[in-house]
Each structure stands twice: as structure tokens, then as C-alpha cells.
Amino acid sequence: MSTAQFTPECEQAAMKLFRDCITRIPEEEWGNIVQTTIELQPTTGHRLASMLQFQAQNSSWLKGTALSPSSDTSSHLAVPEPGDVLGQYRVIQVLGHGTASVLIKASGPRWPVVLKLPITRLAVAPCLQKFYNECNIHTDLSHRNITRAVRVDLVERGIPMLVTEFIDGMNIQQTCIRRNLSTTDKMDLLLQVTSGVRYLHNSGYTHGDIKCENIMIETRESQLVAKLIDFGKAQDFLVGNDSKLGRLQPELKKTHGLKENSKDQADRIIARRRRRKSNPQTDFENGRAKDLKDLAWLRNCVLTL
């Protein structure tokens, strides 16, 4: 592999795949991952192969780090199981997880909710900061076509937990296929999504991951309602505004299980006066352009189902 072919993007892609292999993928499947990656991206694939080979020969090098499954770091928290209690919520089932977070359906005092927690083996400072950013953005939004963020709590060992409404439905692609929606109904749902995205942009945010899987459809009073979910890749371009998360402070501090000596942790989670963003206007326009491009792709996908 020549030095000229190797780029920071290749290293980043290889590291992401390596992290997935170490934390989520059984070792017997690593060979298939490497082979597939080599076929699609030779440079990244060969770099991944060398990293996994080193891991196989020197398995102790990760001990005690955030990538170590047996890590005893203060951020460690086992993945909740049905029946477990997190704050005032009881776990019903694990809905799924990605590389950075896990989604859990839970019963609350009044109705079911979705709990989102960072994957704790990766809950190091940069990952937690990204999760705090998602919490700040999501709790600052209020629109019919955006899933509602209820609150942010702290659970065991100070791990943040985002509580959102539970949407009893399917994503937009599944809904269109299984309900055999007409073109008119599809257009209505797409217009709802567009309304939510327009509100998001007007509020100074970009989503960054608009796709079928992130558009959930629920039935409300015999009408289909589209909801934009998952703000893990959203970006904040606001200047000088107060986040709604700050107004959740009373609920945050009343959370069951939040120790008195965790006050400083709670204060770090609630939003402070926003500092002036260093991102130039062009960054917002680029993020907005990506959202609109993804939205156009979504329209094409839905209308051709």
C-alpha cells in the first residue's frame, strides 16, 4: 500500500470499522468484514486487516480503555434489560442500537417513552460531548412533525439519558409499502417532513441524517403524522440563544437516583448561555444543502415505492 494512496479519511473509516469489530461483531465474522471492505475500498480494507491482526496478537493493549469490554472505567454501565429501572422508567425492550447509542422502550408514569443512552464502552469525553449536543438540540425543538424530547436525566454513574416520546408505528418506507398508500397520501407525508425540516433550519439547526429510517409514521385521529427522529448528527448554528434544556433543570434535579453530589454533573448537562459559534455561515449553508439533498432523495424513494 503506497503512502500516496493513504489518506486521513481511510484511517478514519478503518478506525470506525475496527471499533465496530471490537465492540459489536463476533470475531469469527471479522474475516468477512475485511474481505468485503478490501473489495470496496482496498486501502481502508488493508488498514483494517493490519489493525485486527495486531489486536489478535496483542489483545491486552486495549485493557482498561474505553474500547475494552471489561473496562472498569467510571463510564461503564451494562446495557439495560427488560424489567430494569432507569430513573422513573421501567425497561420494556431494547429497540436497537448503533455505533454510539442504544434505544430502549420503557414504561413511564403516564405513557411509554423511548430512552436513548450513549453506548457506555464508548462514553469517553468526545462521545459524551456529542451526546450532550444532541440533547441540547432535541430539547430545543417543538414541532408537530419532529419527535418530542421529554427530558434529560442522569442515570447510574452520571451517564446522561435522553427521554423522547414513543411513536407506535413504522418508518415511512414500511408504511407506504404495507399500507399501499396512494400518491396523494405519500405527498402529504413528504410535505409534513418538509415542514419539520424547514422549522429545523429556521431554528438554526441542521439534521444531517434525513432518510427513510429516521421518518416515523404514527396514526393520530385516523390521520397519518410524520415524525423526524434521531438528532445524533444534528448541528447547532445558533448564536446567543438560551436552550430549552436549561428549563428542564427542575425535572433533571428531581430525577430518581440522582445523588446530591451529582449536582455539578447536572449543571454541566443543562444548557448555559450559548457561546458565539466559530462556524461561519457557509458551514450552515453546507449543512442545510445536505439536508435538502437528502430530502430530495427521500421524495424520490417514497414516490417510487
Secondary structure by P-SEA (a helix, b strand, c coil): cccccccaaaaaaaaaaaaaaaccccccaaaaaaaaaaaccaaaaaaaaaaaaaaaacccccccccccccccccccccccccccccccccccccccccccbbbbbbbcccbbbbbbbcccccccaaaaaaaaaaaaaaaacccccccccccccccccbbbbbbbbbbccccaaaaaaaacccaaaaaaaaaaaaaaaaaaaaacccccccccccbbbbbcccbbbbbbcccccccccccccccccccaaaaaaacccccccaaaaaaaacccccccccccaaaaaaaaaaaaaaaaaaaaaaaac
